[in-house]
Amino acid sequence: MKKIRNILICINLVFVLCFLAALFVPVERKDTLYSSTDASIYDKKSMIPKLGAITDSRDAEIRFDLYDKQIYGIGLYFCVDGTDEEGEIKCTLKLNDQVVAEDTVTIRELVATQSNTSINETELYLKTSEKQSGKYTLLLQGENISPETRVALYGSRNADHMLSYVNANSDNVADIFYSLEVMEPQHPYIWMTAMILAMSLLFSYLIYSDMKEKKQ
């Protein structure tokens, strides 16, 4: 009986340590910091504004400020008009004019996400190495895109957003649909480890009580 009691104590100590680790040791996970994805004010997809045009000769920029955050990625809502699926868009993230992350998305990939009834997000993986502060610029550059293919971004001209979209070679500044994801310390396992610990303590009590009764 003493041996089993010691085993139960050791098991519960392990679960206590797991609970304390879940409580005090954070896990870095992506979290949406800012987003603007509500297109419900438009009755039809065809009514949603298509902002700007990204071509081989026309770039676009997305500008925003962040304080003490590590970026994970940026979700954008691309629109592709045309049948030629060749080419790609190079996405370069800069902080205070220094390149901190890059990603590339092909026109073929964008076409695959298109829907007749809804707009779909394309996530750009632009994870930075650490938490930083400053003025960010996401540069979108077309490469080998057919002149007959138009790549734009869905958005709204009526909303006030955290991200500003500027189409190069144009004075137009408009608001786009987007989601900005950052890495945040979280404690996702607290409730799970607490439940396991509680069940372990309960079963240990029942087992020990049963053994004690049988011994008597």
N, C-alpha and C positions, 0 to 999 in steps of 0.2 A: 504493500500500500504506500509506503514511504517513497519507493522508487517511482511509482506512477504519479504521486503528488509532485515530485521533483520534475518529472517530465512535463507535467501540465504547467508548472511554474515557468519552466524554460520556454515553452511554446508561447505563453502569454507575454513573457518579457520580449520575445521577438516581435510580437504584434504591437506591443507598446512602443518599441523602437521604430517600427514602421510608421506608426501614427505620428510620433514626434517628428520624424523625417518629413512626412507629408505636411505637417503643420508649419515647420520652420524652414524647410529647404524649398525654394521656389523652382518651378520649371518654366523655362522660356517657351512661350507659345505665341503663335500669331493671333492678332486681334485686330478687328476693324476700328481704326481710330476715327476716320471721317468717311462719310459716304453720301452719295446722292444718286439714287437709282430708281426713284419713283417716276414712272412714266404714265401713271394712271390718269393724269389730266388729259391725255390724248386718247381719243376714242379708237383710233386706228394707228397701226404702225406707220403707215404712210404719212401721217400727220406729224410724226416726231421730227424735229429739225435735224438736218445733217449738216454738221458744222465743219467748215473748211474743206480742204482737199490736200492730201499728202501725195506728192509725186516725186519723181527723180529730181526735179528742179525746185520743188516747193516743200520746205520743211515745216514742222509745227513744233510748238513748245508748250509745255505745261509747267506752270510756275506755282510754287507754294513755299510756305515757311514752316519749319518744325523746330521744336525746342527739346533737346535731350531725349531723342527717340532713335531707335534702330529700325530702319525700314525693312519690311519683308518683301513687299511687292505692291503693285498698283494694278487694279482691275479697270479696264476701259471697255467701252462698247463701240466696236468698229462697225462701219457699214461699208460694204463692197458692192459697187455697181459695175457690171461688166462680166464678160465670159472668159477673159484671159486670166488664168490663175498663176502666171509666172510673176516672179519678183518677191521682195520681202521688205519689211520695215525694220530698220535698226533703231533700237531704243537705248539711248544713253542717258544715264542719270548723273547729274553734276551737282556738287555742293560747293557753292562759292567758286564756280568755274573749274573745279577739280572733278575729274571723272571718278565716281565711287562705285558704279555698277553698270552692267550692260546686259541686254537681252535682245533677241531677234525673233520676230514672228513672220512667217511666210504668208503670202496672200492666199495660198491654198488652205492653210490652217484657218484663216479668217473666214473664207468661204464656207468651210465645213461647219462653222458655228452659226451660220445665218439661218434664220427661220422666217417663215411667211407671216407669222402672227405675233412674234415677240422679239425683243432684242436680248442678246446673250453676252455675257461678260467674257472677256479674254484677259486672263491674269498674266501680267508681266512679272517674271521673277527678278526682282531688283534688290536683293538682300544686301544691306550694307554690313560692314565688319563690326561696327560698334555704335553705341548711342552718340549722336552728334546733333549739333544745333546750327541753324543758318538758313540761307535761301537756296532752295533746290530748284533745279530746272531739268525737266525730262524732255530731251530732244528726240523727235520722231523724224527719221530720214528714210525716204523711199529709195530703193535700189532695184533697178531692172523692172520697174512696174510699167506695164503697157500704157501708152497714151490714151487708150480707149477704156481703161479701167480707172474708176474713181474710188479712192479710199478716204472715207471721212469718219467723223466721230458723232455718235448720237448725243444729243443734249437738249438743253432748254435755254432760251434767251431771257427767261423771266425769273430765274432763281438766283439766289445769292449763295455762292459756293466758296469753299476754302481753296479750291484749285482754279487757277485762271488758265484758259486755253487761248493761245495766240497762234494764229496761222501766219507763217512767214509770208512776206510779200503782200501783206494786207494789214490794214489798220483795225480789222475786226477783232474784238476781244469778246469771247462768248463763254458760256458756262456749259460744261460737259457732264455726262453721267459718269460716275467713277466710284471706286472704293479704294481707300488707302489703308494698307495693312502694315502693322508694326509688330515687333517682338515685345511682349510684355511678360514680366514675371507673374506666374499664377500658381495656385495651389489646388490642382484639380482632383487630387486623390484624398482629400481630408475626409469626406463623408464615407468613401469606400473603406478606407482603413479603420475609421471609427466604427463602422458597422461590423467589420470583420473582428475587431477587438472585442466589441460587445458580445458578439455571438460566441467567440472563444471563451470569454469569461463565464458566460451563461452555461455553456456545455461543460466547462471545467467544473463549475459548481455542482451541476447535476451528476456528473460522473463521480466526483469525490463524495457527494452526499450518498449516492447509491452504494458506493463501496463501504462507506462508514456504517450504513444500516446493515449491510450483509455481514460485516465483521461482528456487529453486536448480536 
